[in-house]
Amino acid sequence: MSEAKAFVAETTADGRLVYLSAAARPAQPGLEQALTELLHELARRSYSELHGDRVRFDALRALKAMGFAVEDVEIAVSHRCPQCGASIQLNPEAVVYVCPYCGWAGDVRGGRVAVRVWPAGHRGLVEELARKLGGEPVSVELLYVPFWVFEASVEAGYSATVVYRKPRPVRAYGRSPYYETRYVRERVRVSGRVRFRTVRAVPARLHAEVFGGEELRLWVERKWSFQQPPILEAEEAKPIAPSMLAPELSAEAAAEAAVDELEDAAADEARRDAGRRAPGYAEEVELERFSLSVSVERRELVFAPYWFFTYRKGLGLYSGAAVGSEATPLRVELPLSTAERAARLAGSWLAAAASGLAAELALRWQVEPLALLLAAGLGLLAAAKLASSAFAPAKVG
């Protein structure tokens, strides 16, 4: 069955540079022109509204209202590189990308963005890592994971109440009088200011835990402190662009997340500072006033080279992750030996036995029922975790 086609370059309602294409069956006089006008009309929507069945049903209904006997219509949308005009497929959440055809880097609205990339090194290092683990490499995949890195100055003022413990000599009597040290709890109100500079990395992907999680984020922060990556040039970008994950978190959203984390860090530092001001050993610190000032002095988009690999050892297939040009291990699955499995089962039995003994003693000593249930529950939970780990396919190291 013949079909009519149309293709337009447009800017969506939310400012994204896109290509829109349509195909309708069967072909009819005037249908191509109608499809072209329809695509221009659809471009008034946001990018997210151009995906799914809703837009296709709306197009089909509009064409039938124009008098066309259309059986089916397909709508496709892709991003348009402002540098070379290439059509690029991105997920709807993407906010920045690198064009694999010309190496242009920028946001989905056509604005340039400088990106920095650490070198990945050679896959041979990853294969050698698998061999050091006693196995043979099966597959190696390289992905460049995006992070927004912020350099910030943080200052916070606070007032707090500190519960502290201090020694007090007390006169005691025996065969002869003597003094013994007892500890008393007292309260004191303190105030002060804390200041520090820091580097904070925020994953630019919505599901960052899939790609290294917290281990990779900490690696980025440490690496930034002593080796900042160079800006990626267009010719260098073209060969690695297909392996670069498109950021899904905007710089503004990442900055908000970074400030939230820095607020928690500043509050923790304020509590430590308040504890140091107490005239004894601080046991509790309650912040009563807390004012925060965060100044973001630098913001960069960086990509960390993340290696994911699988290796075979014996009859088992295991996976691992490494990062950087030296293939530094982040997380590796390791086979469980028979001795380790037996030790975990023994630990499970001991935990269950200890839980039962604790319950028996608690009943004999007439302990509160809530405490009894808590002790028994914790013991059984530990036993269950140890037992299940004994039958796990691998351990994570």
C-alpha positions as CSV (number, residue, x, y, z in Angstrom):
1,M,0.0,0.0,0.0
2,S,1.4,3.4,-1.0
3,E,1.8,6.1,1.6
4,A,2.2,9.9,1.8
5,K,5.2,11.3,3.7
6,A,6.1,14.7,5.2
7,F,9.2,16.0,7.0
8,V,9.8,19.3,8.8
9,A,12.5,21.0,10.9
10,E,10.9,22.8,13.9
11,T,11.3,24.1,17.4
12,T,8.9,22.7,20.0
13,A,7.0,24.7,22.6
14,D,9.6,24.0,25.2
15,G,12.4,25.2,22.8
16,R,13.9,21.9,21.6
17,L,15.3,21.7,18.1
18,V,13.7,18.7,16.4
19,Y,12.8,17.0,13.2
20,L,9.2,15.8,12.8
21,S,8.2,13.2,10.2
22,A,4.9,11.6,9.3
23,A,3.7,8.7,7.1
24,A,0.0,8.1,6.3
25,R,-1.6,5.3,4.4
26,P,-3.0,5.1,1.8
27,A,-1.6,8.0,-0.3
28,Q,-4.2,10.5,-1.6
29,P,-4.1,13.8,-3.5
30,G,-3.2,16.7,-1.1
31,L,-2.3,14.4,1.8
32,E,1.4,15.3,1.8
33,Q,0.6,19.0,2.1
34,A,-1.9,18.2,4.8
35,L,0.7,16.2,6.7
36,T,3.2,19.0,6.5
37,E,0.8,21.5,7.9
38,L,-0.2,19.1,10.6
39,L,3.5,18.6,11.7
40,H,3.9,22.3,12.0
41,E,0.8,22.4,14.2
42,L,2.1,19.5,16.3
43,A,5.4,21.3,16.9
44,R,3.5,23.8,19.1
45,R,3.4,21.1,21.7
46,S,6.2,20.3,24.2
47,Y,8.7,17.6,23.3
48,S,7.3,15.1,25.8
49,E,3.8,15.5,24.2
50,L,5.2,14.3,20.9
51,H,5.8,10.8,22.1
52,G,3.3,7.9,22.5
53,D,0.0,6.9,21.0
54,R,-1.8,10.1,22.0
55,V,-0.1,12.2,19.3
56,R,-0.7,9.5,16.7
57,F,-4.4,9.3,17.5
58,D,-4.7,13.1,17.5
59,A,-3.1,13.2,14.0
60,L,-5.4,10.5,12.7
61,R,-8.4,12.3,14.0
62,A,-7.3,15.6,12.5
63,L,-6.7,14.1,9.0
64,K,-10.1,12.4,9.0
65,A,-11.7,15.8,10.0
66,M,-10.0,17.2,6.8
67,G,-11.8,14.6,4.7
68,F,-8.9,12.1,4.2
69,A,-9.8,8.4,4.4
70,V,-6.6,7.5,6.3
71,E,-6.2,4.0,7.8
72,D,-3.1,4.6,9.7
73,V,-0.5,7.4,10.5
74,E,2.9,7.2,12.1
75,I,4.6,10.2,13.7
76,A,8.4,10.2,14.5
77,V,10.4,12.9,16.3
78,S,14.2,13.3,16.7
79,H,16.6,16.0,17.9
80,R,18.3,18.2,15.3
81,C,21.9,19.1,15.7
82,P,22.3,22.8,15.3
83,Q,25.8,22.4,14.0
84,C,25.5,19.8,11.2
85,G,21.8,19.2,11.0
86,A,22.0,15.5,11.8
87,S,19.0,13.7,13.2
88,I,19.7,12.3,16.7
89,Q,17.6,9.9,18.7
90,L,17.5,10.8,22.4
91,N,15.3,9.8,25.3
92,P,12.7,12.4,26.3
93,E,14.6,13.2,29.6
94,A,17.8,14.2,27.9
95,V,18.9,17.8,28.4
96,V,22.4,17.8,27.0
97,Y,24.0,15.6,24.3
98,V,27.1,15.3,22.1
99,C,26.5,14.9,18.4
100,P,28.2,11.7,17.1
101,Y,28.5,13.1,13.6
102,C,30.2,16.5,14.2
103,G,31.2,16.4,17.9
104,W,29.1,19.4,18.8
105,A,28.1,19.5,22.5
106,G,25.2,21.4,23.8
107,D,21.7,21.4,25.2
108,V,18.5,20.3,23.5
109,R,17.6,24.0,22.7
110,G,20.8,24.5,20.7
111,G,23.0,26.3,23.3
112,R,26.6,25.2,23.5
113,V,27.8,23.4,26.6
114,A,31.5,22.8,27.5
115,V,32.0,19.2,28.6
116,R,35.0,17.7,30.2
117,V,36.0,14.1,29.9
118,W,38.6,12.0,31.8
119,P,40.5,9.6,29.5
120,A,39.3,6.0,29.5
121,G,42.5,4.1,29.0
122,H,42.6,0.8,27.2
123,R,40.2,-2.1,27.5
124,G,43.2,-4.4,27.9
125,L,43.5,-3.2,31.5
126,V,40.0,-4.3,32.3
127,E,40.6,-7.7,30.7
128,E,43.8,-8.0,32.9
129,L,41.7,-7.1,35.9
130,A,39.3,-10.0,35.2
131,R,42.3,-12.3,34.9
132,K,43.7,-11.1,38.2
133,L,40.4,-12.2,39.7
134,G,41.1,-15.7,38.5
135,G,38.8,-15.7,35.5
136,E,38.6,-15.1,31.8
137,P,37.0,-11.9,30.4
138,V,33.7,-12.4,28.5
139,S,32.6,-8.9,27.7
140,V,33.8,-5.3,28.3
141,E,31.6,-2.2,27.8
142,L,32.7,1.4,28.1
143,L,30.2,4.1,29.1
144,Y,30.9,7.8,29.9
145,V,28.7,8.7,32.9
146,P,27.9,12.4,33.3
147,F,28.2,14.4,36.5
148,W,27.7,18.1,37.4
149,V,30.6,19.2,39.5
150,F,30.3,22.2,41.8
151,E,33.0,24.1,43.7
152,A,31.3,26.0,46.5
153,S,32.0,28.1,49.6
154,V,29.8,27.3,52.6
155,E,29.2,29.5,55.6
156,A,26.7,28.9,58.4
157,G,25.8,30.6,61.7
158,Y,24.2,28.7,64.5
159,S,23.1,28.6,68.1
160,A,22.7,25.3,69.9
161,T,22.1,23.5,73.2
162,V,24.7,21.0,74.1
163,V,24.2,18.2,76.6
164,Y,27.6,17.3,77.8
165,R,29.2,15.1,80.5
166,K,32.0,16.3,82.8
167,P,33.9,14.7,85.7
168,R,33.2,15.8,89.2
169,P,35.3,14.7,92.2
170,V,33.1,13.3,95.0
171,R,34.4,12.7,98.6
172,A,34.1,9.0,99.5
173,Y,34.8,7.2,102.7
174,G,36.4,3.9,103.4
175,R,39.2,3.1,105.9
176,S,40.3,6.6,105.1
177,P,38.6,9.5,103.1
178,Y,39.3,9.7,99.4
179,Y,37.9,11.3,96.3
180,E,36.4,9.4,93.4
181,T,35.4,10.7,90.0
182,R,31.8,10.7,88.9
183,Y,30.3,12.1,85.8
184,V,27.4,14.4,85.6
185,R,25.3,15.7,82.7
186,E,24.8,19.4,82.2
187,R,23.5,21.7,79.5
188,V,25.1,24.8,77.9
189,R,24.0,27.1,75.1
190,V,26.7,27.9,72.5
191,S,26.8,29.8,69.2
192,G,29.3,30.2,66.4
193,R,30.0,30.1,62.7
194,V,31.4,27.4,60.4
195,R,33.1,27.9,57.0
196,F,34.5,25.5,54.5
197,R,35.1,25.1,50.8
198,T,34.1,21.8,49.1
199,V,33.6,20.0,45.8
200,R,30.3,18.3,45.3
201,A,29.5,15.9,42.3
202,V,25.9,15.3,41.4
203,P,25.0,12.5,39.0
204,A,23.4,13.9,35.8
205,R,21.4,10.7,35.2
206,L,18.0,10.0,36.8
207,H,18.9,6.4,37.8
208,A,22.6,6.9,38.7
209,E,22.7,3.8,41.0
210,V,22.8,1.7,37.8
211,F,26.1,3.3,36.8
212,G,28.5,3.0,39.8
213,G,26.2,4.7,42.4
214,E,27.9,6.3,45.4
215,E,31.3,4.7,44.6
216,L,31.5,6.5,41.3
217,R,30.4,9.8,42.7
218,L,33.1,9.7,45.3
219,W,35.7,8.8,42.7
220,V,34.6,11.9,40.7
221,E,35.0,14.2,43.7
222,R,38.4,12.8,44.6
223,K,39.6,12.8,41.0
224,W,38.5,16.4,40.5
225,S,40.5,17.5,43.5
226,F,43.8,16.6,41.9
227,Q,43.2,16.0,38.2
228,Q,40.6,18.1,36.4
229,P,39.7,16.7,33.0
230,P,40.3,18.8,29.8
231,I,37.5,20.3,27.7
232,L,36.4,17.8,25.0
233,E,37.1,19.1,21.5
234,A,34.8,18.2,18.6
235,E,37.2,15.9,16.8
236,E,37.9,14.0,20.0
237,A,34.1,13.8,20.8
238,K,33.0,12.1,17.5
239,P,34.5,8.6,18.2
240,I,33.3,8.4,21.8
241,A,29.9,10.2,21.5
242,P,28.0,6.9,21.1
243,S,29.3,5.8,24.5
244,M,28.5,9.1,26.2
245,L,25.3,8.9,28.3
246,A,23.1,12.0,27.7
247,P,22.6,14.0,30.9
248,E,19.0,13.9,32.1
249,L,19.4,16.5,35.0
250,S,19.8,20.1,34.2
251,A,22.5,22.3,35.8
252,E,19.8,24.2,37.7
253,A,18.3,21.0,39.2
254,A,21.7,19.6,40.0
255,A,22.6,22.9,41.8
256,E,19.5,22.6,43.9
257,A,20.5,19.0,44.8
258,A,24.0,20.1,45.6
259,V,22.8,22.9,47.9
260,D,20.5,20.5,49.8
261,E,23.5,18.2,50.4
262,L,25.7,21.0,51.4
263,E,23.0,22.2,53.9
264,D,23.1,18.8,55.5
265,A,27.0,18.8,55.6
266,A,27.0,22.3,57.1
267,A,24.5,21.3,59.8
268,D,26.7,18.3,60.7
269,E,29.8,20.6,60.9
270,A,27.8,23.0,63.0
271,R,26.9,20.2,65.5
272,R,30.6,19.1,65.6
273,D,31.7,22.7,66.2
274,A,29.1,23.2,69.0
275,G,30.2,19.9,70.6
276,R,33.8,21.2,70.7
277,R,32.7,24.4,72.5
278,A,31.2,22.5,75.4
279,P,33.3,22.3,78.6
280,G,33.0,18.5,78.6
281,Y,32.3,15.5,76.5
282,A,29.3,16.4,74.2
283,E,26.6,13.7,74.1
284,E,23.8,15.5,72.4
285,V,23.6,18.7,70.2
286,E,20.4,20.3,69.3
287,L,20.5,23.2,66.7
288,E,18.1,25.9,67.7
289,R,19.1,28.5,65.0
290,F,20.8,27.7,61.7
291,S,21.4,30.2,58.8
292,L,23.2,29.0,55.7
293,S,24.9,30.7,52.8
294,V,26.2,28.7,49.8
295,S,28.2,30.4,47.1
296,V,28.7,28.2,44.0
297,E,31.9,29.5,42.5
298,R,32.3,27.0,39.6
299,R,30.1,24.6,37.7
300,E,31.3,22.0,35.2
301,L,29.8,19.1,33.3
302,V,32.2,16.1,33.4
303,F,32.1,12.6,32.1
304,A,33.7,9.7,34.0
305,P,34.8,6.6,32.0
306,Y,32.9,3.6,33.5
307,W,33.9,0.1,32.5
308,F,31.4,-2.7,33.0
309,F,32.7,-6.2,32.4
310,T,31.8,-9.8,32.9
311,Y,34.1,-12.7,33.4
312,R,33.9,-16.5,33.7
313,K,35.4,-18.5,36.5
314,G,34.7,-22.2,36.7
315,L,31.0,-22.7,35.9
316,G,30.0,-19.2,37.1
317,L,29.6,-15.9,35.2
318,Y,30.4,-12.8,37.3
319,S,30.3,-9.1,36.7
320,G,32.3,-6.1,37.8
321,A,32.8,-2.3,37.3
322,A,35.9,-0.2,37.0
323,V,36.6,3.4,36.4
324,G,39.2,5.7,34.8
325,S,42.3,5.2,32.7
326,E,43.8,2.8,35.2
327,A,40.7,0.6,35.4
328,T,40.3,1.2,39.2
329,P,37.9,-1.5,40.5
330,L,34.6,0.0,41.9
331,R,32.6,-3.2,42.6
332,V,33.2,-6.8,41.7
333,E,31.3,-10.0,42.1
334,L,33.4,-12.8,43.5
335,P,32.6,-16.5,43.7
336,L,31.7,-17.8,47.2
337,S,33.9,-20.7,48.3
338,T,32.4,-23.8,50.1
339,A,34.2,-22.7,53.3
340,E,32.6,-19.2,53.2
341,R,29.1,-20.7,52.6
342,A,29.6,-23.1,55.5
343,A,30.8,-20.2,57.7
344,R,27.7,-18.2,56.9
345,L,25.4,-21.1,57.6
346,A,27.1,-21.6,60.9
347,G,26.8,-17.9,61.7
348,S,23.1,-18.2,60.9
349,W,22.6,-21.1,63.3
350,L,24.5,-19.2,66.1
351,A,22.4,-16.1,65.6
352,A,19.2,-18.1,65.8
353,A,20.4,-19.9,68.9
354,A,21.5,-16.6,70.5
355,S,18.1,-15.2,69.8
356,G,16.3,-18.1,71.5
357,L,18.7,-17.9,74.5
358,A,18.1,-14.1,74.8
359,A,14.3,-14.7,74.7
360,E,14.5,-17.4,77.4
361,L,16.6,-15.2,79.7
362,A,14.3,-12.2,79.1
363,L,11.3,-14.2,80.2
364,R,13.2,-15.5,83.3
365,W,14.1,-11.9,84.2
366,Q,10.7,-10.5,83.4
367,V,12.0,-8.1,80.8
368,E,9.5,-5.7,79.1
369,P,7.6,-7.5,76.2
370,L,8.6,-4.9,73.7
371,A,12.3,-5.3,74.4
372,L,11.8,-9.1,74.2
373,L,10.2,-8.9,70.8
374,L,12.9,-6.5,69.6
375,A,15.8,-8.7,70.7
376,A,14.2,-11.8,69.2
377,G,13.3,-10.0,65.9
378,L,16.9,-8.7,65.5
379,G,18.4,-12.1,66.1
380,L,16.1,-13.8,63.6
381,L,16.7,-11.1,61.0
382,A,20.4,-11.6,61.3
383,A,20.0,-15.4,61.0
384,A,17.9,-15.0,57.9
385,K,20.3,-12.7,56.2
386,L,23.3,-14.9,56.9
387,A,21.4,-18.0,55.7
388,S,20.3,-16.3,52.5
389,S,23.8,-15.0,51.8
390,A,25.1,-18.5,52.1
391,F,23.2,-19.5,49.0
392,A,23.9,-16.3,47.0
393,P,25.5,-16.9,43.6
394,A,28.3,-14.5,44.5
395,K,29.6,-12.0,47.0
396,V,30.3,-8.3,46.2
397,G,33.8,-7.1,46.9
